[in-house]
């Protein structure tokens, strides 16, 4: 008899509605998705397709219709099973790197000895142990985002939820961070949901790419990324990589153009 492993994350008929003056606006509808343990799944789509809303619903930060379950257990609010990495690092300037990483553990009441161990492990993972006593102003943009990731890792989550964490970085630093994240996630077997506007970033990082359509947001296609691991930035110059990026662009290009036209008309 064959048994199927329980997905690390399972979404069944998930939708999100926001209240309006005359009722409700449907932002997401009918989302079904299974994410395996150790899988890296990227989410792309035109502006307004609900990418961040979907990620926040997975974190339990936004009420959702349908069912969202982690390791078979439905969630109905913020859960320690997941850690959220925001676009802005939001580091507290008066706290050291180590103290910033420890903040969430302090809030949860984790004891000092365990905090110290977990912060040390998280900083070692992102190769910032030597910067533990530094302050955010002393760090580059890429280093600050590594602190942001370390802060999430210190929670020892089952799932990392990442909302465009490299969007504010310059192009060169962004490529380096993509390379680093791809290596770290593969080495440590992290389960990652990663929202991005950059299709090439999604193809480079993801095992699969969830392509959302807009108005309301829904799954248009789930694309298997046919690239071997480990990956390196040089893979972006290959024909196979370019073909997958082009395929995803064709899925969303019309909606991107409509959104851009609408934005220009309202300026």
C-alpha positions in Angstrom: 0.0 0.0 0.0 1.4 3.4 -1.0 1.1 6.3 1.5 1.4 9.9 0.6 3.4 12.2 2.9 1.6 15.1 4.5 2.6 18.3 2.8 4.6 20.8 4.9 2.1 23.4 3.8 -1.4 22.7 2.3 -3.9 25.3 0.9 -7.4 24.2 0.0 -9.8 26.6 -1.7 -8.2 29.6 0.0 -9.6 33.0 -0.6 -9.3 36.4 0.9 -11.9 39.2 1.0 -11.4 42.8 2.2 -14.4 44.7 3.4 -15.6 47.7 1.4 -18.2 50.4 2.0 -20.8 48.4 -0.1 -19.8 44.9 0.8 -16.5 43.1 0.2 -13.8 42.9 -2.5 -12.5 39.5 -3.4 -8.7 39.6 -3.5 -7.9 35.9 -3.8 -10.0 33.0 -4.8 -9.8 29.2 -5.1 -6.1 28.8 -4.2 -5.0 25.2 -4.0 -1.4 24.4 -3.3 0.8 21.7 -1.6 4.3 22.5 -0.6 6.7 19.6 0.3 9.2 19.8 3.1 12.4 21.2 1.8 10.8 22.8 -1.3 11.5 26.3 -2.5 8.3 27.8 -4.1 8.3 31.2 -5.6 5.1 33.3 -6.2 4.9 35.8 -9.1 2.2 37.8 -10.8 1.2 41.2 -12.0 0.6 44.0 -9.5 -2.8 43.4 -7.8 -2.7 39.6 -8.2 -2.5 39.2 -4.4 1.0 37.9 -3.9 1.7 39.5 -0.6 -1.8 38.9 0.6 -1.4 35.2 -0.1 1.9 35.1 1.8 0.4 36.9 4.7 -2.6 34.6 4.8 -0.1 31.6 5.0 1.4 33.3 8.0 -2.0 33.7 9.7 -1.6 37.5 9.6 -4.8 37.9 7.4 -8.0 36.0 7.9 -8.7 33.6 4.9 -11.5 31.5 3.6 -10.8 27.8 3.0 -8.1 25.9 4.9 -4.4 26.5 5.4 -2.5 23.7 7.2 1.1 23.3 8.3 2.1 19.6 8.7 -1.6 18.7 8.7 -2.7 21.2 11.4 -5.0 24.0 10.3 -3.8 27.5 11.3 -6.3 30.3 12.2 -3.8 33.0 13.3 -0.1 33.8 13.7 1.8 30.5 14.2 5.3 29.8 15.5 5.5 27.2 12.6 6.4 30.0 10.2 8.7 33.0 10.2 8.1 36.1 8.0 10.9 37.9 6.3 9.7 41.4 5.2 10.9 43.5 2.3 12.3 46.0 4.8 14.8 44.7 7.3 13.3 46.9 10.1 16.3 46.5 12.3 16.3 48.5 15.5 19.3 50.9 15.2 20.0 51.0 19.0 20.3 47.2 19.2 23.4 45.1 18.1 23.1 42.5 15.4 22.8 39.8 18.0 20.2 41.7 19.9 18.1 42.3 16.8 18.2 38.6 16.0 17.2 37.8 19.5 14.2 40.1 19.6 11.5 37.7 18.6 12.8 35.1 21.0 12.7 37.7 23.8 9.1 38.5 23.0 8.3 34.7 23.1 9.9 34.4 26.5 12.7 32.1 25.5 15.4 31.8 28.2 18.7 33.7 27.9 20.9 30.6 27.5 18.7 29.1 24.7 18.4 32.6 23.1 22.2 32.9 23.0 22.6 29.4 21.4 19.9 30.0 18.8 21.2 33.5 17.9 24.7 32.1 17.5 23.5 29.3 15.3 21.5 31.7 13.1 24.3 34.2 12.7 26.7 31.4 11.8 24.3 30.1 9.2 24.3 33.5 7.4 28.0 34.0 8.0 27.7 37.0 10.3 29.1 35.6 13.6 32.0 38.2 13.5 29.4 41.0 13.3 27.3 40.0 16.3 28.3 43.1 18.3 28.0 45.6 15.5 25.1 48.0 14.9 22.9 48.1 11.8 24.5 51.4 10.7 27.8 49.6 10.3 26.4 47.0 7.8 25.9 47.0 4.1 22.4 46.5 2.6 23.1 42.8 1.9 24.4 42.2 5.4 21.3 43.9 6.9 19.1 41.5 5.0 21.2 38.5 6.2 20.5 39.7 9.7 16.8 39.9 8.8 17.0 36.2 7.6 18.9 35.2 10.7 16.2 36.8 12.9 13.6 34.5 11.2 15.9 31.4 11.4 16.4 31.9 15.1 12.6 31.1 15.6 13.4 27.6 14.2 10.3 27.7 11.9 9.0 24.9 9.7 8.5 27.4 6.9 10.2 30.6 5.8 7.8 33.2 4.2 9.8 35.8 2.3 8.1 38.9 0.8 10.5 40.4 -1.8 13.4 40.5 0.7 15.9 41.7 -1.9 13.8 44.4 -3.6 15.6 47.3 -2.0 19.1 46.1 -2.9 21.2 47.2 -5.8 21.4 44.8 -8.7 24.9 43.4 -7.9 24.0 42.8 -4.2 20.7 41.3 -5.2 22.5 38.7 -7.4 24.9 37.8 -4.6 22.0 37.4 -2.1 20.1 35.2 -4.6 23.2 33.0 -4.9 23.6 32.9 -1.2 20.0 32.1 -0.4 19.9 29.3 -3.1 23.0 27.7 -1.5 21.7 28.1 2.1 18.2 26.7 1.4 19.6 23.7 -0.5 22.2 23.0 2.2 19.8 23.2 5.1 16.7 21.9 3.5 14.6 24.9 4.2 10.9 25.1 3.2 10.5 28.5 1.6 7.7 30.5 0.1 9.2 33.5 -1.7 7.2 36.4 -3.3 9.0 38.4 -6.0 8.2 40.7 -9.0 11.4 39.5 -10.7 10.7 36.4 -12.9 14.4 35.6 -13.3 14.8 35.6 -9.5 11.8 33.2 -9.2 13.2 30.8 -11.8 16.7 31.0 -10.3 15.6 30.3 -6.7 12.5 28.1 -7.1 11.8 24.4 -7.4 8.4 25.6 -8.6 6.9 28.9 -9.5 3.3 29.7 -8.7 2.0 32.2 -11.3 -1.0 34.2 -10.1 -3.6 35.8 -12.4 -5.3 39.0 -11.2 -8.8 40.4 -10.4 -9.2 38.4 -8.3 -5.9 36.6 -7.6 -6.0 32.9 -8.6 -3.5 30.3 -9.7 -2.9 30.5 -13.4 -0.2 27.9 -13.6 2.4 26.2 -11.4 5.6 25.9 -13.3 8.2 23.2 -12.5 11.7 24.7 -12.8 13.8 22.4 -14.8 17.3 23.4 -13.5 19.6 21.2 -11.6 20.9 22.1 -8.1 23.2 23.5 -6.9 22.7 26.7 -8.9 25.0 29.6 -9.7 24.3 33.0 -11.2 25.9 31.8 -14.4 22.8 29.6 -14.9 20.9 32.7 -15.8 22.8 32.9 -19.1 21.7 29.5 -20.3 19.0 28.8 -22.9 17.0 26.6 -20.6 16.8 29.4 -18.0 15.8 32.0 -20.6 13.1 29.7 -22.0 11.4 29.3 -18.5 11.6 33.0 -17.8 10.0 33.7 -21.2 7.2 31.2 -20.6 6.2 32.8 -17.3 6.4 36.3 -18.8 3.9 35.3 -21.5 1.5 34.1 -18.8 1.4 37.5 -17.0 2.5 40.0 -19.7 -1.0 41.1 -20.7 -2.0 41.8 -17.1 1.2 43.7 -16.4 0.5 46.0 -19.4 -3.0 46.6 -18.3 -1.8 47.5 -14.8 0.8 49.9 -16.2 -1.7 51.6 -18.5 -4.1 52.0 -15.6 -1.4 53.5 -13.4 -0.3 56.0 -16.2 -3.9 57.1 -16.7 -4.4 57.9 -13.1 -1.2 60.0 -12.7 
